[in-house]
């Protein structure tokens, strides 16, 4: 049965700890022995993810070398906790998804909750582009990703969809969110590297009006589209379709 009245203020400590946030502990730093000799503290997976998240937020390269510098540790030590960069990126991404899912207001309607999660995920992609540029092909398998799946599937069933339709609409919603999120992240990285911003449709100024009269006629409207507005419209269209597909006898939580 869907949980109708769960309450939540912040993600629980155990969930954050499982995806990398140290509970009650700060970053791993070098320490000193009694004789003043500096020695490196033992790295932990949570400490590495904390540092990696910080680097990504600052727009700095997310590499094992940069992590070693941030943690005052040998970069090769990171490999004891992460197989490769993709494993590291998935760990950071899942950590961010835990925080995003934890901010959804569970008192809202099924539509509002899914819309909030979509907006929060968009924000993650915009703020952490180095982590989210390939979000459309990454599967973290962690508690953050799983919690997001649970929330969307549960809310779609609240809307009146049967389990099979809930799965189908979940696939559409999640694919749309990560596809747009990836494009947003890639655009942020391009701009950060010095490339000019582009419109959502790209440059249409040279479209041949005789060959493509409709595109040429709507050129201004097309070039005025913005990625966030397109994202919001897309989510609304999907949720409208979900509502229309819901069982007629179901009242839903709208």
C-alpha positions as CSV (number, residue, x, y, z in Angstrom):
1,X,0.0,0.0,0.0
2,X,1.3,3.5,-0.7
3,X,2.3,5.4,2.4
4,X,0.0,8.4,2.6
5,X,1.3,10.2,5.7
6,X,5.0,9.7,6.0
7,X,6.7,12.7,7.6
8,X,10.2,13.7,6.9
9,X,12.3,16.8,7.5
10,X,15.8,15.8,6.5
11,X,17.3,12.6,5.1
12,X,18.1,10.2,7.9
13,X,21.6,9.9,9.2
14,X,21.9,6.2,8.3
15,X,20.8,6.9,4.7
16,X,23.3,9.7,4.3
17,X,26.1,7.6,5.8
18,X,25.4,4.7,3.4
19,X,25.9,6.9,0.4
20,X,28.9,8.7,1.7
21,X,28.2,11.5,4.1
22,X,30.2,11.0,7.3
23,X,27.9,11.2,10.3
24,X,29.4,13.5,12.9
25,X,32.8,13.5,11.2
26,X,34.6,16.1,9.1
27,X,36.9,15.7,6.2
28,X,39.9,13.4,6.4
29,X,43.0,15.5,7.1
30,X,46.6,14.9,8.0
31,X,47.3,14.5,11.7
32,X,50.4,14.9,13.8
33,X,52.1,12.5,16.1
34,X,53.4,13.6,19.5
35,X,56.8,14.4,18.1
36,X,55.2,16.7,15.5
37,X,55.7,14.3,12.5
38,X,52.8,14.6,10.1
39,X,51.0,11.4,9.2
40,X,48.1,10.9,6.9
41,X,44.8,9.9,8.4
42,X,43.2,6.8,6.9
43,X,40.9,7.5,4.0
44,X,37.3,6.3,4.1
45,X,34.7,6.1,1.4
46,X,32.4,8.7,3.1
47,X,35.3,11.2,3.4
48,X,36.3,10.7,-0.2
49,X,32.7,11.3,-1.3
50,X,32.5,14.4,0.9
51,X,35.6,15.8,-0.8
52,X,34.4,14.8,-4.3
53,X,31.1,16.5,-3.8
54,X,32.8,19.7,-2.6
55,X,35.2,19.7,-5.6
56,X,32.2,19.2,-8.0
57,X,30.3,22.1,-6.3
58,X,33.3,24.4,-6.8
59,X,33.6,23.5,-10.5
60,X,37.0,21.9,-10.1
61,X,38.0,18.8,-12.0
62,X,36.8,15.6,-10.4
63,X,39.9,13.4,-10.7
64,X,41.7,11.1,-8.3
65,X,44.7,13.5,-8.3
66,X,42.5,16.4,-7.3
67,X,40.9,14.3,-4.6
68,X,44.3,13.3,-3.3
69,X,45.3,17.0,-3.0
70,X,42.0,17.9,-1.3
71,X,42.4,15.1,1.2
72,X,46.2,15.4,1.6
73,X,46.5,11.8,0.6
74,X,48.2,9.7,-2.1
75,X,45.8,9.6,-5.1
76,X,46.3,5.9,-5.4
77,X,44.7,5.4,-2.0
78,X,41.3,6.4,-3.5
79,X,41.4,3.3,-5.7
80,X,41.1,1.2,-2.5
81,X,37.5,2.5,-2.2
82,X,36.5,3.2,-5.9
83,X,37.2,1.0,-8.9
84,X,37.4,3.9,-11.3
85,X,36.1,7.4,-12.0
86,X,32.7,6.1,-13.0
87,X,32.3,4.3,-9.7
88,X,33.3,7.6,-7.9
89,X,30.9,9.6,-10.0
90,X,28.1,7.2,-9.2
91,X,28.8,7.4,-5.5
92,X,28.6,11.2,-5.6
93,X,25.5,11.2,-7.7
94,X,23.7,8.8,-5.4
95,X,24.7,11.0,-2.4
96,X,23.1,14.0,-4.2
97,X,20.0,12.0,-5.0
98,X,19.5,11.1,-1.3
99,X,19.5,14.8,-0.5
100,X,17.2,15.7,-3.4
101,X,14.6,13.0,-2.5
102,X,14.8,14.0,1.1
103,X,13.6,17.5,0.2
104,X,10.4,16.5,-1.4
105,X,7.3,17.6,0.6
106,X,5.4,14.4,1.2
107,X,2.2,16.4,2.1
108,X,1.8,17.4,-1.5
109,X,-0.3,15.7,-4.1
110,X,1.1,12.9,-6.3
111,X,1.7,15.4,-9.1
112,X,3.4,17.9,-6.8
113,X,5.7,15.4,-5.3
114,X,6.9,14.0,-8.7
115,X,7.2,17.6,-10.0
116,X,9.3,18.6,-7.0
117,X,11.6,15.6,-7.4
118,X,12.0,16.5,-11.1
119,X,12.9,20.1,-10.2
120,X,15.3,19.1,-7.5
121,X,17.0,16.7,-9.9
122,X,17.3,19.4,-12.5
123,X,18.9,21.6,-9.8
124,X,21.5,18.9,-9.0
125,X,22.4,18.6,-12.7
126,X,22.8,22.4,-13.0
127,X,24.9,22.7,-9.9
128,X,27.1,19.6,-10.4
129,X,27.6,19.3,-14.1
130,X,30.8,17.4,-13.9
131,X,28.9,14.7,-12.0
132,X,25.7,14.7,-14.1
133,X,27.0,15.1,-17.7
134,X,26.5,11.4,-18.2
135,X,23.6,10.9,-15.8
136,X,21.5,9.4,-18.7
137,X,23.8,6.4,-18.9
138,X,24.6,5.9,-15.2
139,X,22.9,3.6,-12.8
140,X,24.1,4.1,-9.2
141,X,22.3,1.2,-7.6
142,X,22.4,3.1,-4.3
143,X,19.9,4.2,-1.8
144,X,19.4,7.6,-3.4
145,X,18.5,6.2,-6.8
146,X,16.3,3.5,-5.2
147,X,14.5,6.1,-3.0
148,X,13.7,8.2,-6.1
149,X,12.3,5.1,-7.8
150,X,10.2,4.2,-4.8
151,X,8.8,7.7,-4.5
152,X,7.8,8.0,-8.2
153,X,6.3,4.5,-8.4
154,X,4.4,5.0,-5.2
155,X,3.0,8.4,-6.3
156,X,2.0,7.1,-9.7
157,X,0.0,4.3,-8.0
158,X,-1.5,7.0,-5.8
159,X,-2.7,8.6,-9.0
160,X,-4.7,5.5,-9.8
161,X,-2.3,3.7,-12.2
162,X,-2.2,-0.1,-12.0
163,X,1.3,-1.5,-11.2
164,X,2.2,-2.2,-14.9
165,X,1.2,1.3,-16.0
166,X,3.0,2.8,-13.1
167,X,6.2,1.0,-14.2
168,X,5.7,2.3,-17.8
169,X,5.1,5.9,-16.7
170,X,8.1,5.7,-14.3
171,X,10.3,4.7,-17.3
172,X,9.0,7.7,-19.3
173,X,9.4,10.2,-16.4
174,X,12.8,9.0,-15.3
175,X,14.1,8.9,-18.9
176,X,12.9,12.5,-19.5
177,X,14.4,13.8,-16.3
178,X,17.9,12.3,-16.8
179,X,18.0,13.2,-20.5
180,X,17.2,16.8,-19.9
181,X,19.5,16.8,-16.9
182,X,22.4,15.5,-18.9
183,X,21.9,18.1,-21.6
184,X,21.8,20.9,-18.9
185,X,25.0,19.6,-17.4
186,X,26.8,19.4,-20.7
187,X,25.8,22.9,-21.6
188,X,27.0,24.2,-18.2
189,X,30.4,22.5,-18.8
190,X,30.6,24.1,-22.3
191,X,30.0,27.5,-21.0
192,X,32.4,27.0,-18.1
193,X,35.1,26.0,-20.8
194,X,34.5,29.3,-22.5
195,X,31.9,28.5,-25.2
196,X,29.1,30.9,-25.7
197,X,25.6,30.0,-24.5
198,X,23.3,28.6,-27.1
199,X,19.5,28.6,-27.3
200,X,17.6,25.4,-26.6
201,X,17.1,24.8,-30.4
202,X,20.5,26.0,-31.5
203,X,21.0,28.6,-34.2
204,X,18.1,28.9,-36.6
205,X,19.0,32.2,-38.2
206,X,20.1,30.5,-41.5
207,X,17.1,28.3,-41.9
208,X,15.8,28.5,-45.5
209,X,12.3,29.9,-45.2
210,X,11.3,28.5,-48.6
211,X,12.4,24.9,-47.7
212,X,11.3,25.0,-44.1
213,X,8.6,27.6,-43.9
214,X,7.1,26.4,-40.6
215,X,10.4,26.4,-38.8
216,X,11.3,29.8,-40.2
217,X,7.9,31.2,-39.2
218,X,8.3,30.0,-35.7
219,X,12.0,30.8,-35.4
220,X,11.5,33.5,-32.7
221,X,9.4,31.3,-30.5
222,X,11.6,28.3,-30.9
223,X,14.8,30.3,-30.1
224,X,13.1,31.8,-27.0
225,X,12.7,28.3,-25.5
226,X,14.7,27.8,-22.3
227,X,15.9,24.4,-21.0
228,X,14.2,24.8,-17.6
229,X,10.9,25.8,-19.1
230,X,11.1,22.9,-21.5
231,X,11.8,20.6,-18.6
232,X,8.8,21.8,-16.7
233,X,6.5,21.5,-19.7
234,X,7.7,18.0,-20.4
235,X,7.0,16.8,-16.9
236,X,3.5,18.4,-17.0
237,X,2.7,16.6,-20.3
238,X,3.8,13.3,-18.9
239,X,1.8,13.7,-15.7
240,X,-1.2,14.8,-17.7
241,X,-0.9,11.5,-19.6
242,X,-0.5,9.5,-16.4
243,X,-3.7,11.1,-14.9
244,X,-5.6,10.3,-18.1
245,X,-4.4,6.7,-18.0
246,X,-5.4,6.3,-14.3
247,X,-8.3,4.0,-13.4
248,X,-11.6,5.9,-13.8
249,X,-12.8,4.7,-10.4
250,X,-9.7,5.9,-8.6
251,X,-9.9,9.2,-6.8
252,X,-6.1,9.5,-6.6
253,X,-4.3,12.0,-4.5
254,X,-4.7,15.0,-6.7
